[in-house]
Amino acid sequence: MNNDIVSELSFFVLLAKLGSLSATARELGITPPAVTKRLMLMEQRLGVRLLNRTTRRVSLTSEGETYLTQAARILGDIRDMEESVSSSRAAPKGLLRVNATLGFGRTTIAPLVSAFARRYPDVEVQLQLTDRAINLVEDAYDLGIRFGELPDTRLGARKILSNQRFLCASPAYLKRRGTPHLPQDLAQHSCILHRQNNDTYSTWKLQKGRKAETVKVHGSLSSNDGDVVLGWALDGHGILLRSEWDAAKYLDSGRLQVVLADYTLPSADLYVYYPSRQQQPARVRAFIDFLAESMPAAANKRHRI
């Protein structure tokens, strides 16, 4: 793409943003007739009308809206490319604001932040721990770290760790109450419920092949803390929906057993997500790469404990 095309795209994006021929002329330091002529030449070349003109304002035609959308995307891609090249050697520095969940943030992310700080001493990390849903942009976070489905598909994201969910219970509970063989059998069992944000915690979704089943479960124990509900399952109070990150060591030791092993449940993969894919500072990229590098080892260590 030559400089003339880039200049033309930038000119049109500016004109659409300002919505005025005279304002665009002032911004570019040229005369209004020069702006008008440049726009006419663009429209003649493209063979379509891009703007509707009035004495004071301009408005986009449908073709102009299409052109603006594509022009903004192309210019954004160019900026991303130049930023990634120019900052590839930049040393990470400055303030990095990270949000993670309470338990996981305290036991896993905090130690990783400590190691990251030793490697990148010029980065100031603020780690905020909360289980509530957050808005990265409104709350001014650079990164959010969460298990499970992304809170907003418009965010940029990178999967850090695969993490499967399953149903499990202690051998003592299964001996006392029996082992369910079908999803509908869960209605006759005590289920331990983990309340998270606004999730439908009492509705479990299971799938076998192409057949998906949704089961409404009940139980006398529930909590918003993952370690608490896991402890109740270990004490034999019922069947629990948990992920391998939390329960793998107890399955390996036999303190918990998988229930309905032929069925799969929605995964709880670990993601780091961020407000935009564009122009990530070196400190943000460095922290994401550090997480991707460190989390598999952290998972293996956790399973051995």
N, C-alpha and C positions, 0 to 999 in steps of 0.2 A: 504494500500500500504506500503510494507516494505522499509527499508532504502536502501537495495541493488537495488531495482527497481528505486528509486529516484536518487540514485548515477549513475546508468546506463543511465538514461534519461539525467541527467546533463552532463555526460561525452560526450554523442553523440551530444548534443546541442553545447557544447564547441568546439568539433572537427569540426562540420559543420561550425561554426562561423569562426574559425581560418583557416580552409581549409588546414591544414598541420599536419602531424603526429608529426614531430619534434617540431613544435610550441606548440602543445597540450602537448607534453611531458615536455617541459620547463615550461609551465603554471602549470602543475600538480606536477612538481618536481619528475618525474619518467623518465625512459629511453624510447627511441623510440621503442625498441622491446617490452616493456611492453604495450605501447599504441597499437601496432599492434596486440599483443596477445589478449588484451581486446576486440578490435574490432572484431577479428576472432571469439571469443567465443560468442559475441552477434549475429553475423551472423549465426553461427552454430545453436544457440538456436532458432532463428527465421526462419531459413531455407531459407533465401533470402540474396542477396548481397546488402548492404546498400551504399557502396562507390566504385567508380572506382579510383584506385590508379595509380599514376605516380611517378617518382623519386622525384618530388618536391611538387606536389599538389595532393589533393584528390577532387573528385566531387561526388555529390549525384546521385545515381540511382533514378529511379521513385519511387521505394519502399523506398529508403532513404528519399526522399522528403516528402512522406506520413508520415513516422516515425517521421521526424523532426517536421512537423506541429503539430502532435498530442502530441509529447513530450513537445514542447514549450507551448502548451495550458495547458497541465496537470501541468507543473511546474508553470505556471502563476496562475492557480487556487489555487495551494498550497500556493504561496506567498500571494495571496489575502486573503485566509483564515487566515493565520498566522498574517498578518498585521491587519485585522479587529479585531482579538482577542487581540493581544498585545496592540493595540492602543485604545481599547474600553474605557479604563479609562483615557486616555491621555487628559489633559485639552487643549482645542483649543487655539492655539497661533501662532504667525507669521504673514506674509503678505498674504492677500487675495485680489486678483485683480478681480473685477466684472465689467461686461459690461451690460448696459441696454439701452433702447431707450430713447430719449430725454424727451418727455413729461411724459411718464409713469415713467421713472426713477426719474424725478424731483418730481412728485407729490406723488408717492407711494413707490418706492424703497428707496429713500433717507430717509424718515421717518422710514422705517423699519431697515435700516442700523443704524440709531441713536439708536433705541431700542436694536438692536443686540450688538452694542458697549457697551451699559450699562451692558448687561448680560455677555459679554465676553471681558473684558477690555484688555486682553493680545493679542487680534487679531487686527492687523492693516489693515483696509479696504481701498482700493483704488477703488472708484466708478467712472467709465468712462461712460459718456453718449454720444451716437451717434446713428443716424438712419441708417448709412451705414452698409452694410454687412461686417462681420468681420470673420477672421480666428483665432479661439481661440489659436491654437498652435503657428502660426506665430506671432500673436500679444501678446502672453504670458499672456492670461487671464486664470484664474482658472475656471470662470463660465460666462456664457452668459444667459441673461433673455430675452425671446422673445415671442410674441403672434404668433399663426399660425403654419404653417408647419415647421418642423425642417430644418435648412439650410443644414445639412449633416447627413444622416442616419447612418454614421459610428460613430457619437458621442454618448456618453452616455447621457441619458436624464431622467428627471422625470417630469411628469405633475403635476403642482401646482394647477391649477384651470381650470375648464371647462368654456367655454365661447362661446356661440353660436352667429353667425352672422344672420342678417336679413336686409330686406329693409324697410326703414321708410321715412316718410315725414310729414310735418306739416299739421294740418287740413285746414289751409288757402290755402296752395298749392293744396291739393286734392279737395277742393271746387271750386277752380278756374280752374283747369286743368282736373278734373275727376280722378277716381281711376282705375288703371290698373287691369285687371282680369286675363290676361294671360301674360307669359314672353315676347311674341312678342309685347305686347302693350307698353313695355318700350321704344321702338324705337320712339314713338310719344311723349315722355316726356323729360323734362329737368332733367338730372341726374348730381349729384354733384360727382366729381371724386377725389378720394384720391390716390395720387401718392406715392408709396412706393418702394424704391430700383428699381429693374428691373421687378417688378410684372406687369402683363398685367391688369392694373388698369381699362381699359375701356371695359374689357370683364368680364361679370358676369355669374357665373355658378349656375343654379338652378336645383333642383331635386324634383320630386313628385313621390313617390313610386319607381319604377324601371326606370322611364323615366327621363333622364337628358337632360337639354337644356342649350346651351351656347348662350348668347345674347350680341351683340355689342351695347354699349350704348354711348350716346353723351350728352354733356353739355357745357355750356359756362364758368363754374366755376370749377377750380381744384386747389389742393394744396397738398403739402407733409406733412402738419400739420393736425393731426386728430382733434384737437380742433377747428381749423379754419373751416374745412368742416362741422363739427357738428353745428357750429354757423350759417353757411349759410342755413343749413336745417331748423334750428329753425326759421330763418328769412323768410322761405317760398320760397326759390329759387329752390327747386327740390327734387328729390328722392335720398336718400343716402344709401349706403351699410355700415352698422356699426355693432358693436358687443354689446352684453348686458352690458359688462363692461362700455362702454362709454355712452350708451343711455338709460339704464333701468330706471333711475330716471325721464327722460323726457317722457317715455312711461307711467310710473305710474301717472304722473301729467297730461297727456293728451296733452302735448305740441308737441309730436310726435305720429304718428300712424303707426303700422306695415302695410306694403303693401305686397300683395301676400303671406298671412300668411300660405297658404296651401303648400308652397314650402319651402324647406330647402336649405341652402347655406353651403359651406365649413366652418367648425368651426374655431375659433381663440383661441383655448385653450392656456393657459399660460404654458410655459415650462422653466425649468432651465436646461441648457445643459453644458457639460464639456468634455474635450479632451479624457478622458479615464475612463473606469470603474475600473481600477486597482489602488490599493494603494492610495485611497483618504485620504489626511491628515484629522485630526480631525476637523480643522477649516472649511474645505470644507463641510464635512458631517454636521457639526453643522449649517452652514448657510443654506444649503438646507433644513434641518429639520425645521429651524426657519421660512423659507419662507412658507413651507407647513402648518405650525401651524398658521401663522399670516395672510395669504392672504384671507382666507374665511371671517375673521372679517373685513379686509380692504375693501373687496367687499361689505359687508353688510353696512358698514359705508358710503361708496361712494353712494350707492343707496338711503340712507336716506337723503343725503345732498339736 
